[in-house]
Amino acid sequence: MATVRVAAVQASYVLMDQQATLDKVAELTGKAAGQGAQLVAFPEVFIPGTPIWIDTRPIWDGDETWFRLLAENAVTVPGPATERLADLARDHGIWLVAGVEERERHGGTIYNTVLYFSPDGGLAGRHRKLIPTGAERTVWGMGDGSTLTAVDTGFGRVGGLICWENYMPLARFHMYAQGVDLWVAPTLAPGDGWIATMRHIAQENRMFVIGVNPVLHIDHIPAGFPDRDRLVPEQYLSQNGEWIEEGNTVIVAPSGQILAGPVRQREETLVADLDLGEVPAARRLLDPVGHYHRPDVFRLHVDTSPRPPVIQTRLAGGQPASLQANTTGEAAGQA
């Protein structure tokens, strides 16, 4: 396995502004590539930013205008935003991992998604967060097992989970079983407890881990943002301070040793050279899906089929029909 230089970009987005945030992604990607990075990772839902109102005030309390901005600036796959990200990956010859808020072209639900772009400009992977956490369920839908996949980069296998998905042991095990060497965990999670989680996961699967967060100060919110004063009330600031998202980006070795970070309360790109040959060497003592697993005792069943809202089929006469899943999982209209 090769040594790979990675960059974890902790930065502020331009809240609910897809184009301005993409401009920032382009600038920061270029700088990271200029430092020799072969893989550049951006935080959870970086494009077009975190719907911070779900934490700063009561949910569904006058958030219509903000949610409209979110829907209008969300990323469709494929679409202009993914084309630009693909171009960045190709132009710089890098692997680009970016957290986005994704909306189906003709749908209203927003998904918390991570996209993987290859150096040839292809979309190599897409993962939708399985379970939004807490108030996140007021803005994001649920993913399914079809996007729980790792990506073969040539220098190693890359995969991961989003934020508190990393606390789902069965999801981790399924990803481990795909031979992940480099784990990317875009997140919003603050604090030392999260750093302990990143170190635990690195040791659990004997792999490198990149935890990458956004950072947002009250002054980063554009002056013309709708109802800006109501978005982040004074009471919230007095209780939590002016860093709405303080960052927590870190890079960890298979031993659990911290290689870079954690960095907080500032924009900074962490760069590290990772010798992926350390991964199989570390697994000689513990391989959680190999010699340190007991498949005769434990078995994991994973449904990786996509779960679309409508399944199309054809009747015997060749006429198209739509079978929509009901709440029991049976086709509508069938016994």
N, C-alpha and C positions, 0 to 999 in steps of 0.2 A: 504494500500500500504506500501511497505517496504522502509527502508533506504538503499540506494545503494552507494557504494564508486566508483567514476569514476576517470579516469586518462586521461588527454588530453596531448598528447605527442608532444611537439614542438621540432623538431630535424632537422638536415640536412640529406639529402639523399646522396647517392653516385651517382652522375649524370649519368644517362643512364646506370646504372649497376644493373640489377635486383638482381643478387645473393648477391652482396655486400650490397645492401640496405635491402634485406631480412635478412641478418645476423644482421644488425643493428636493424631491427624490432624485431627480436628474442631477442636480448639483452635487448632492452628497454621494451619490453612486460614482460620479466621475472622480471625486476626491479619493474615495476608497479604492477605486480601480487604479488611480495614480500612485497609490501606496503599495500596489502589487496584490491587492485582494483578489482572490479567485472565487470567493463566495461572499456576497453582501446580503445581510439580513436586516429587514426593517420590522418595527414593532407591530403588535396586534392592532387591527383596524386603523392603521396609520392613514390610509386613504379612504374617506376624507376626514378621519379623526374620530375620537371617542364621542359618543352622544352623552356628554358630561352631565346633562340635566337629569339623568336618571339617578345620579348620586348627589347632586347639589340641592335638590328640592323634591317635594312630593311627586311621585310618579303620576303621569297623566294629568298634571295640573297646568293646563294652558301651554302644552308643548306642541300644539298643532303646527305652528310656523317652523319650529326647529325640526320636527320630524319631516316636514315637507322638504326642507333644505337637505336633510339626510337622503331622502328618496331621490331627489333630483341630482345629487352629487355621488350617489352610490355607483359602484362599478358593475357593469354588465360583462359577462364572459361568454363569447368574445365581444369586444367593443373597442372604442377609441382608447380608453385607458389601458387595456391589456395590450393593445398594439404598441402604445408608447413604452410600456414596461418591457415588452419583448424586444423592441428596438434598442433600449438601453442595455439589455443583457447581450444582445448580438454586437452592438457597436463597441462595447468594452470587453467582449469575450469572457463574460463571467456568468456564474450562477447567481440569480437574483431571487431572493425570497422576500415576499411583501405581504403584509396583512392588509386586507381591504374589507370594506363593507360592501357585500355583493347583493345585487338585486337581479332577479330574472327579468329578461327583456320585457315581458308582458305580465309581470307579477308585482305584487305590492309588498311581499315579505322581504325583509333584509336578513342576510346571513353573515355571520362572522367567519371570514374565509381567509386562508393563506394560499397564495399562489407561488409556484416554483417555475421559474423561467430558465431555460438552458442557454449556453453560450451561442447556440445557433438560432436563437430567437424563438424557440418552440415553447409552448406551455407544457411542461413536463409533469406537473402535478397540481391538484387543487384539493384542499381539505376544508370542509365546513365543520365548524365547532358543533359537537354533538349535543351539548346541553349548555345553553346560556345560564349564567349564574345570577341568582337573585333578581334584582330589578332589570338586568339585561334581557329578561324574558319579555319585557314590554316593548323592546325594539328589534330583537333578533329571533328568527325561527331556529329549528333544530336541523342539524345535518343527519346523514345516515351512514351506514357502514361502507358504502361504495367509495367514499373518499378517504378511507383509512389506509393509505398506501405510502410506501417509501419510494424514493427516487434513486435510481442508479446514476451517479454523476461521472463515473470513470475513475475518480480518485477514491470513491467509497460510497456507501449507501447513506442517504440523507433522509430524515423524516422527523416527525415530532408531533406534538399536540399543542393546543392553544390554552394558555392560562390555566384555569382550574381543571381542565381536562387532564392535566398532568397529575391530578389527585385520583384519577380513575384507574385502579390497578389493572383491570382487565383490558382496558384500552391500551395501556402501556405494554402489557404482555403481548398483545396482538401485534403491536408495532415492533417490539423487540424481536419477535419471531420472523420478521422480514429482514433481519440482519442489519439494523441501523448502526452505523459507525459514528455518525455525527447528528446529534439531536438538536433541533431548533425549536425553541419554546417562546414564541411571541406572546407577550403578556402585558397586563396592566397592574399586576400584583406588586405591592410595595413591601418593604420591611425585610428584616433579617430572616424571618420565618421562610420567606420565599427563597432566599439564597440557600437556606438549609435544604429545601426541596430540590433545588437544582443540583446540589452536591450529592444528595441521596440518589437521585435518578442516575447521575453519572456513575456512581459506584454500583448501583443495582444492575445496570446492564454493561458496565465497564466500557463506557463510550464517552466521547467529548460532548459537552452540552453548551449551547448558546442560549442564554436567556436575554431577550431584548425587549426593552420598554420604551414607551414615549415619555416625554417630559413636557409639562405644560404649566407655565406661570400665568397668573391672572393677566399680566401685561401682554401675553401672547395672543389673547383673544382680540380679534380685530375690533377697532373702535366702532365701526358701523354695524357690528353684528346685531341682529334683531333682539330687542329687549335685553340688551347686554347686562344691565343692572339687575334685572330679574333672574337672569340665567345663573348668576353666582351671587346669592344674597350676602349681605354683610354678616349675618349670623353664621353662615357657613364659613366665611373667611375667618371670623373671630375664633371659631372652634377648630378649624383645620389648617389655617395658614394660607399663604398666597400661592403655594405650589399645589395646584389641583391634581397634577400627576407629577410626582417627584422623581420618577425614573428608578431603575434598579438593575441596570444591565450588567451582565456578568458572563464570563467564559470559564468553564470548568473542565479539568482533565478527568480521565477515567478513574483516577485514584480518589477523586473528590477534591483535589487541590484546586484552589482558585488561581487561574492564570491571569485574569484581568478583571478589574472592577471589584466590588460593585461601584458603579458611578451613579450619583444622585444630585439632583437640583442643578443640573447644567446639561447642555448639549455636548455630547462627546461621542466619537466613534472609537470603539475598542477594536484593536487589531492584534491578532495572535497567529503564530505559526503552529499548526497542529500536525504532529506526526501520527498519522492514522495507523501506522504499524504498531503503535502502542496498544491498540484495541485488542487484536487477537492475543497479544502477549499477556494482557491483563486478564483475559478470559480463561487463561490456563488454570486459574484457581476457582473462578466462578463464571459460569455461562448459564444465565437463568432460563434459557430456552434450549439448552443442550445438556451437558453432563450434570448440571445442577438442577435439573428438572426431573419430575417423576410423572411421566405421561401415563404410567400404569395406575397412578393414584388420582391425578388431576387432569381434566380435559376442559378445554375452552372451545365453545361453539360460537362462531362469529358469522352473522348474516351480512355479507358484503353486497347484497343486491340493492340496486337503487330503488328508492321509494317515491316515484312520481305520483302526483295527485290523480292523474288520469292514465289508464292503460287502454290503448287502442287495439282492437282486434277486428276481424271480419266475420260476418255471418256466413252460413253455408252458401247463400246465393251470391256471395261476393260483395254484399253491401257493407260499408264500414259501420262499426258500432263502437261506442265508447263505454268501457266498463270502469266505473269509478269506485274506488275502494271505500267500503263503509267502515264503521267503527270496530267491527269484529274482524276486519282483514279479509272478508269474503267479497266477491264481486257483487256490486249493486244489482239487484234484480234476480240474484240466484239464491236458492235455498241454502 
